């Protein structure tokens, strides 16, 4: 039973992390001077451009 609970917690955390990473990628894109700067900043943060294209809940 505890494995099911833990799996649920991990699934919720993944959703939360995905939303935060999407928001972060969009924020970086919105504040970058150009595509090169955006790509560099995303890389520094360990994010990918495709994360900003996700549909938020």
C-alpha positions in Angstrom: 0.0 0.0 0.0 2.8 2.4 0.8 4.3 1.9 -2.6 1.1 3.2 -4.1 1.1 6.2 -1.9 4.8 6.9 -2.7 4.1 6.5 -6.4 1.3 9.0 -6.1 3.5 11.5 -4.3 6.2 11.2 -7.0 3.7 11.6 -9.8 2.4 14.8 -8.1 5.9 16.1 -7.7 6.7 15.4 -11.4 3.6 17.4 -12.4 4.7 20.3 -10.1 8.3 20.2 -11.4 7.1 20.1 -15.1 4.9 23.2 -14.5 7.7 25.1 -12.8 10.2 24.2 -15.5 7.7 25.3 -18.2 7.2 28.7 -16.4 10.9 29.1 -16.0 11.6 28.4 -19.7 8.9 30.9 -20.7 10.3 33.5 -18.4 13.8 33.1 -19.8 12.4 33.3 -23.4 10.4 36.4 -22.6 13.4 38.2 -21.1 16.1 37.1 -23.5 17.5 39.6 -26.0 17.7 37.0 -28.8 17.5 33.3 -29.5 21.2 32.8 -28.8 21.0 34.3 -25.4 17.8 32.3 -24.7 19.5 29.0 -25.6 22.5 29.8 -23.5 20.4 30.7 -20.4 18.2 27.7 -20.8 21.3 25.5 -21.0 22.7 27.0 -17.8 19.5 26.3 -16.0 19.3 22.7 -17.4 16.1 23.5 -19.3 15.1 22.8 -22.9 13.1 25.1 -25.2 10.5 22.5 -25.7 9.6 22.7 -22.0 8.3 26.2 -22.5 5.9 24.9 -25.1 4.0 22.6 -22.7 0.4 23.3 -21.9 0.1 24.4 -18.3 -2.6 22.9 -16.2 
